[in-house]
């Protein structure tokens, strides 16, 4: 029996490097997340020395996304989501549109095609689930008014990206890529996507909210803690996988609804506590996997392109989000917090860029720009929140406690 396998090597190497560099980052008074990203760069194929398996790292990172969104769902209810739909839905759609147009503008300066520019801008418009939730969770803001807005905004972005991933292959010819090869019509694809998402949501809200809490309560009565922990993980991972396999919904969205319906159980807090260690470990592997994708030489190949991409993500999106939130008459601190939360990109951006290149819509260098922008924006995001924390400490405009309406509304 071999003593080293790609899976074991990837987990051990990723976690050990993340621990060492995370500890160094903390020692330098930097967020540990920065150390995790540099651990990924060192473990990636673009630097000498140890190289982890990139494909396995990305799959392990997906587990982190699933568990993270499951944990968020445990603290949410349908009422919480509906309470912020008035700003989350139009806000997310307008912000996606603005960021897409900014990305299109940058692409035209680089003489890309119109379709490639639109897809590039779309990839820059969606925030990373892990980065956003981790930043809010570290500050105990997930269950506050601003946290609900941010999570609702994220769910809307998730739904838009699910639709985009389904529609892009059907629209490939129109966008300047390779034409669809005898596939179904655009309206058929769009209609089926809406039907599948609606069916998944309906099943979870009608049947899931009864069955999953019932299962959890039966397991609790056995008195076996290990079986309870296994039941929690089975529900989270099972629903997330089923959502993707049967309905074409993202893992993150499926896990969120699994957590939301499990919140109906009186043991939901215990479920959140039991899943916390695994969630933290796999979220670290997410940042390591992002670092592994990045080629540091891309800064030298196209420094202005990387800089422009990063400015769109960190500055352009932040300004757009701030103005949108203020337009809905929310407080200044709420607008600043939402802006900081969205000033990064992540997992969906990589998937969109990869799909655009596969469909020959985007040039190959677009992936380097997306990855470079992601790395820099994720590095800058904790620093933005640190600045926001300092500003908040000098201001009376503090985040809202759970259940309290925004006085700016």
C-alpha positions as CSV (number, residue, x, y, z in Angstrom):
1,X,0.0,0.0,0.0
2,X,1.5,3.4,-1.0
3,X,2.3,5.8,1.8
4,X,1.6,8.9,-0.3
5,X,-1.5,9.5,-2.5
6,X,-2.5,12.7,-4.3
7,X,-5.4,13.2,-2.0
8,X,-3.4,12.8,1.2
9,X,-0.5,14.9,-0.2
10,X,-2.8,17.7,-1.2
11,X,-4.7,17.9,2.1
12,X,-1.5,17.6,4.3
13,X,0.6,19.9,2.1
14,X,-2.1,22.5,1.8
15,X,-3.0,22.6,5.5
16,X,0.6,22.5,6.7
17,X,1.7,25.3,4.4
18,X,-1.5,27.3,5.2
19,X,-0.8,26.9,9.0
20,X,2.9,28.1,8.6
21,X,2.2,31.0,6.4
22,X,-1.1,31.9,8.2
23,X,0.9,32.1,11.5
24,X,3.5,34.3,9.8
25,X,0.7,36.6,8.5
26,X,-0.8,36.9,12.0
27,X,2.7,37.6,13.4
28,X,3.0,40.5,10.9
29,X,-0.5,41.7,12.1
30,X,-2.0,40.7,8.7
31,X,-5.2,38.6,8.2
32,X,-4.3,34.8,8.1
33,X,-6.3,34.6,4.8
34,X,-3.3,36.3,3.1
35,X,-1.0,33.5,4.4
36,X,-3.4,30.9,3.0
37,X,-3.3,32.4,-0.4
38,X,0.5,32.5,-0.5
39,X,0.5,28.9,0.7
40,X,-1.5,28.1,-2.4
41,X,0.9,30.0,-4.6
42,X,3.8,27.9,-3.1
43,X,1.9,24.7,-3.6
44,X,0.9,25.5,-7.1
45,X,2.5,24.5,-10.4
46,X,3.9,27.9,-11.2
47,X,6.5,27.9,-8.3
48,X,9.3,25.5,-7.7
49,X,9.2,22.8,-5.0
50,X,6.2,21.0,-3.6
51,X,3.2,20.8,-6.0
52,X,-0.2,19.7,-4.9
53,X,-2.9,18.3,-7.1
54,X,-4.8,21.3,-8.4
55,X,-8.0,19.4,-9.4
56,X,-8.3,17.7,-6.1
57,X,-7.7,21.0,-4.3
58,X,-10.5,22.6,-6.1
59,X,-12.9,19.7,-5.3
60,X,-11.9,19.9,-1.6
61,X,-12.4,23.7,-1.7
62,X,-16.0,23.0,-3.0
63,X,-16.7,21.1,0.2
64,X,-15.7,24.3,2.1
65,X,-18.2,26.3,0.1
66,X,-20.9,23.8,0.7
67,X,-20.3,23.7,4.5
68,X,-20.0,27.4,4.7
69,X,-23.3,28.1,2.9
70,X,-24.9,25.3,4.9
71,X,-23.8,27.1,8.1
72,X,-25.2,30.4,6.9
73,X,-28.5,28.7,6.0
74,X,-28.8,27.4,9.6
75,X,-29.1,31.0,10.8
76,X,-31.6,32.1,8.1
77,X,-35.3,31.6,7.5
78,X,-37.4,32.3,4.5
79,X,-38.8,35.3,6.3
80,X,-35.2,36.7,6.6
81,X,-34.6,36.4,2.9
82,X,-38.0,37.9,1.9
83,X,-37.4,40.8,4.2
84,X,-34.4,42.0,2.1
85,X,-35.7,41.1,-1.4
86,X,-36.6,44.7,-2.0
87,X,-32.9,45.7,-2.0
88,X,-31.2,42.4,-2.7
89,X,-32.9,41.6,-6.0
90,X,-32.7,45.0,-7.8
91,X,-29.4,45.8,-6.1
92,X,-27.6,42.6,-7.2
93,X,-29.0,42.9,-10.8
94,X,-28.0,46.6,-11.1
95,X,-24.5,45.9,-9.6
96,X,-24.0,42.9,-12.0
97,X,-25.0,45.1,-14.9
98,X,-22.6,48.0,-13.9
99,X,-19.7,45.7,-13.3
100,X,-20.3,43.9,-16.6
101,X,-20.3,47.2,-18.5
102,X,-17.0,48.2,-16.8
103,X,-15.4,44.9,-17.7
104,X,-16.7,45.3,-21.3
105,X,-15.1,48.8,-21.4
106,X,-11.7,47.4,-20.3
107,X,-11.9,44.6,-22.8
108,X,-12.5,47.1,-25.6
109,X,-9.3,48.9,-24.7
110,X,-7.6,45.5,-25.1
111,X,-9.3,45.0,-28.5
112,X,-11.3,41.9,-27.5
113,X,-14.6,40.9,-29.1
114,X,-17.9,42.3,-27.8
115,X,-19.0,38.8,-26.6
116,X,-15.7,38.2,-24.9
117,X,-15.9,41.5,-23.1
118,X,-19.4,40.9,-21.9
119,X,-18.5,37.5,-20.4
120,X,-15.3,39.0,-18.9
121,X,-17.3,41.7,-17.2
122,X,-19.8,39.2,-15.9
123,X,-17.0,37.2,-14.4
124,X,-15.9,40.3,-12.5
125,X,-19.4,41.0,-11.2
126,X,-19.9,38.1,-8.8
127,X,-18.5,38.0,-5.3
128,X,-16.9,35.0,-3.7
129,X,-19.2,33.1,-1.3
130,X,-16.3,32.1,1.0
131,X,-14.7,35.5,1.2
132,X,-17.9,37.4,1.8
133,X,-19.3,35.0,4.5
134,X,-16.0,34.6,6.2
135,X,-15.6,38.4,6.5
136,X,-19.1,38.8,8.0
137,X,-18.8,35.7,10.2
138,X,-15.5,36.9,11.7
139,X,-17.3,40.1,12.8
140,X,-20.5,38.3,13.9
141,X,-22.5,40.2,11.4
142,X,-24.2,37.3,9.4
143,X,-27.4,37.6,11.5
144,X,-27.5,41.4,11.5
145,X,-29.6,43.5,9.2
146,X,-26.6,44.3,7.0
147,X,-25.6,40.6,7.0
148,X,-29.0,39.6,5.7
149,X,-28.8,42.1,2.9
150,X,-25.3,40.8,1.9
151,X,-26.4,37.2,2.0
152,X,-29.6,37.9,0.1
153,X,-27.5,39.8,-2.5
154,X,-25.2,36.8,-2.8
155,X,-28.1,34.4,-3.3
156,X,-29.4,36.6,-6.2
157,X,-25.9,36.7,-7.7
158,X,-25.7,32.9,-7.4
159,X,-29.0,32.5,-9.3
160,X,-27.9,34.8,-12.0
161,X,-24.7,32.9,-12.4
162,X,-26.5,29.5,-12.5
163,X,-28.6,30.9,-15.4
164,X,-25.5,32.3,-17.1
165,X,-23.6,29.0,-17.0
166,X,-26.6,27.2,-18.6
167,X,-27.2,29.9,-21.3
168,X,-23.6,30.7,-22.4
169,X,-23.2,27.4,-24.4
170,X,-26.5,28.1,-26.1
171,X,-25.5,31.7,-26.9
172,X,-21.9,30.9,-27.9
173,X,-22.4,31.6,-31.6
174,X,-24.1,34.9,-30.9
175,X,-21.3,35.9,-28.5
176,X,-18.6,35.3,-31.1
177,X,-17.6,31.8,-30.0
178,X,-18.1,28.4,-31.6
179,X,-21.8,27.9,-32.5
180,X,-24.1,25.6,-30.7
181,X,-24.1,22.2,-32.4
182,X,-27.8,21.4,-33.0
183,X,-28.7,22.1,-29.4
184,X,-32.1,23.2,-28.0
185,X,-33.3,26.8,-28.6
186,X,-32.4,29.6,-26.2
187,X,-35.9,30.0,-24.9
188,X,-36.2,26.3,-24.2
189,X,-32.9,26.4,-22.2
190,X,-34.0,29.5,-20.3
191,X,-37.4,28.1,-19.6
192,X,-36.0,24.8,-18.3
193,X,-33.5,26.6,-16.1
194,X,-36.3,28.6,-14.4
195,X,-38.5,25.5,-14.0
196,X,-35.6,23.5,-12.4
197,X,-34.6,26.2,-10.0
198,X,-38.3,26.8,-9.0
199,X,-38.9,23.1,-8.6
200,X,-35.9,22.8,-6.3
201,X,-36.9,25.7,-4.2
202,X,-40.5,24.4,-4.0
203,X,-39.4,20.9,-3.0
204,X,-37.1,22.2,-0.3
205,X,-39.7,24.6,1.2
206,X,-42.6,22.2,1.0
207,X,-41.0,18.8,1.7
208,X,-37.5,19.5,2.9
209,X,-38.5,21.8,5.7
210,X,-40.5,18.8,7.2
211,X,-38.3,15.8,6.3
212,X,-34.9,17.2,7.2
213,X,-35.8,18.5,10.7
214,X,-37.7,15.2,11.3
215,X,-34.6,13.1,10.4
216,X,-32.4,15.3,12.7
217,X,-34.8,14.9,15.6
218,X,-34.9,11.1,15.2
219,X,-31.1,11.0,15.2
220,X,-30.9,13.1,18.4
221,X,-33.2,10.6,20.2
222,X,-30.6,7.9,19.6
223,X,-28.3,9.7,21.9
224,X,-25.3,9.0,19.6
225,X,-23.3,12.2,19.0
226,X,-21.2,10.7,16.2
227,X,-24.4,9.7,14.3
228,X,-25.8,13.2,14.8
229,X,-22.7,14.7,13.3
230,X,-22.8,12.3,10.4
231,X,-26.5,13.1,9.8
232,X,-25.8,16.8,9.7
233,X,-23.0,16.3,7.1
234,X,-25.1,13.8,5.1
235,X,-28.0,16.3,4.8
236,X,-25.7,19.2,3.9
237,X,-23.7,17.3,1.3
238,X,-26.5,15.2,0.0
239,X,-28.9,18.1,-0.7
240,X,-26.1,20.2,-2.2
241,X,-25.1,17.3,-4.6
242,X,-28.8,16.5,-5.4
243,X,-29.5,20.2,-6.2
244,X,-26.7,20.2,-8.7
245,X,-27.2,16.7,-10.2
246,X,-31.0,16.9,-10.5
247,X,-31.8,20.6,-10.8
248,X,-28.7,22.2,-12.1
249,X,-28.5,24.5,-9.1
250,X,-25.0,25.3,-7.6
251,X,-23.6,23.4,-4.7
252,X,-23.6,26.6,-2.6
253,X,-27.2,27.4,-3.2
254,X,-28.3,23.8,-2.5
255,X,-26.4,23.8,0.8
256,X,-27.9,27.1,1.8
257,X,-31.4,25.8,1.4
258,X,-30.5,22.6,3.2
259,X,-29.3,24.7,6.2
260,X,-32.3,27.0,6.0
261,X,-34.8,24.1,6.2
262,X,-32.8,22.4,9.0
263,X,-33.1,25.7,10.9
264,X,-36.7,24.6,11.5
265,X,-35.4,22.1,14.0
266,X,-34.8,23.0,17.6
267,X,-31.4,21.3,17.3
268,X,-30.2,23.7,14.5
269,X,-27.6,25.4,16.8
270,X,-26.1,22.1,17.7
271,X,-25.9,21.2,14.0
272,X,-24.1,24.4,13.4
273,X,-21.6,23.7,16.2
274,X,-20.9,20.2,15.0
275,X,-20.2,21.3,11.4
276,X,-18.0,24.2,12.4
277,X,-14.5,22.5,12.6
278,X,-14.9,20.9,9.1
279,X,-16.2,24.1,7.7
280,X,-13.2,26.0,8.9
281,X,-10.7,23.4,7.6
282,X,-12.1,23.2,4.2
283,X,-12.6,26.9,3.8
284,X,-8.8,27.2,4.3
285,X,-8.3,24.7,1.5
286,X,-10.5,27.0,-0.7
287,X,-8.0,29.9,-0.3
288,X,-5.1,27.5,-0.9
289,X,-6.8,26.3,-4.1
290,X,-7.2,29.9,-5.4
291,X,-3.6,30.5,-4.8
292,X,-2.6,27.4,-6.7
293,X,-4.4,28.7,-9.8
294,X,-2.4,31.9,-10.0
295,X,0.8,32.4,-12.1
296,X,2.8,35.2,-10.5
297,X,4.4,35.9,-14.0
298,X,1.0,37.2,-15.2
299,X,1.8,40.5,-13.4
300,X,4.8,40.9,-15.6
301,X,3.0,39.8,-18.8
302,X,0.2,42.3,-18.5
303,X,0.5,44.5,-15.4
304,X,-1.9,47.2,-16.7
305,X,-4.6,44.6,-17.5
306,X,-4.3,43.1,-14.0
307,X,-4.4,46.5,-12.5
308,X,-7.4,47.6,-14.5
309,X,-9.2,44.3,-13.6
310,X,-8.5,44.8,-9.9
311,X,-9.7,48.4,-9.9
312,X,-13.0,47.3,-11.4
313,X,-13.4,44.7,-8.7
314,X,-12.3,46.7,-5.7
315,X,-13.2,50.2,-6.7
316,X,-15.8,50.1,-9.4
317,X,-18.0,47.4,-7.8
318,X,-17.6,49.1,-4.4
319,X,-18.8,52.5,-5.6
320,X,-21.7,50.9,-7.5
321,X,-22.8,48.9,-4.5
322,X,-22.5,51.9,-2.2
323,X,-24.6,54.1,-4.4
324,X,-27.2,51.4,-4.9
325,X,-27.6,50.8,-1.1
326,X,-27.7,54.5,-0.4
327,X,-30.3,54.9,-3.2
328,X,-32.5,52.6,-1.1
329,X,-32.1,55.0,1.8
330,X,-30.0,52.7,4.0
331,X,-27.4,54.1,6.4
332,X,-23.9,55.0,5.4
333,X,-22.3,52.2,7.4
334,X,-24.6,49.6,5.9
335,X,-23.6,50.9,2.4
336,X,-19.9,50.8,3.2
337,X,-20.2,47.3,4.7
338,X,-22.0,45.9,1.6
339,X,-19.5,47.6,-0.6
340,X,-16.5,46.0,1.2
341,X,-18.3,42.6,1.2
342,X,-18.7,42.6,-2.6
343,X,-15.2,44.0,-3.4
344,X,-13.7,40.7,-4.5
345,X,-14.4,37.8,-6.8
346,X,-14.0,34.0,-6.5
347,X,-15.3,30.6,-7.5
348,X,-18.0,31.5,-10.0
349,X,-15.6,33.9,-11.7
350,X,-13.1,31.1,-12.4
351,X,-15.9,28.8,-13.7
352,X,-17.2,31.6,-16.1
353,X,-13.7,32.4,-17.4
354,X,-13.0,28.7,-18.0
355,X,-16.3,28.2,-19.8
356,X,-15.7,31.4,-21.9
357,X,-12.3,30.1,-23.0
358,X,-13.7,26.6,-23.7
359,X,-16.4,28.1,-25.9
360,X,-13.8,30.3,-27.7
361,X,-15.6,33.4,-26.6
362,X,-12.8,34.9,-24.5
363,X,-9.1,35.0,-25.3
364,X,-6.9,32.7,-23.2
365,X,-5.3,35.7,-21.4
366,X,-8.6,36.6,-19.9
367,X,-8.2,33.7,-17.4
368,X,-4.9,35.2,-16.1
369,X,-6.6,38.6,-15.6
370,X,-9.5,37.1,-13.7
371,X,-7.2,35.1,-11.5
372,X,-4.9,38.0,-11.0
373,X,-7.9,40.2,-10.1
374,X,-9.2,37.5,-7.7
375,X,-5.9,37.1,-5.9
376,X,-5.4,40.9,-5.4
377,X,-9.0,41.6,-4.5
378,X,-9.0,38.7,-1.9
379,X,-5.8,40.0,-0.5
380,X,-7.2,43.5,-0.3
381,X,-10.6,42.6,1.1
382,X,-9.5,41.9,4.7
383,X,-7.6,45.2,4.6
384,X,-10.7,47.0,3.5
385,X,-12.7,45.5,6.4
386,X,-9.9,46.5,8.8
387,X,-10.2,50.1,7.6
388,X,-14.0,49.8,7.9
389,X,-13.6,48.5,11.5
390,X,-11.5,51.5,12.4
391,X,-13.9,53.9,10.8
392,X,-16.8,52.2,12.7
393,X,-15.0,52.4,16.0
394,X,-14.9,56.2,15.5
395,X,-18.5,56.4,14.4
396,X,-21.8,56.0,16.2
397,X,-23.2,54.5,12.9
398,X,-22.7,50.8,14.0
399,X,-24.1,47.6,12.4
400,X,-27.7,46.7,13.3
401,X,-28.4,44.0,15.8
402,X,-30.5,41.0,14.6
403,X,-34.1,41.8,13.8
404,X,-33.7,45.6,14.1
405,X,-34.6,47.6,11.0
406,X,-32.1,50.0,9.4
407,X,-32.9,53.5,10.7
408,X,-31.9,54.8,7.2
409,X,-34.9,53.0,5.6
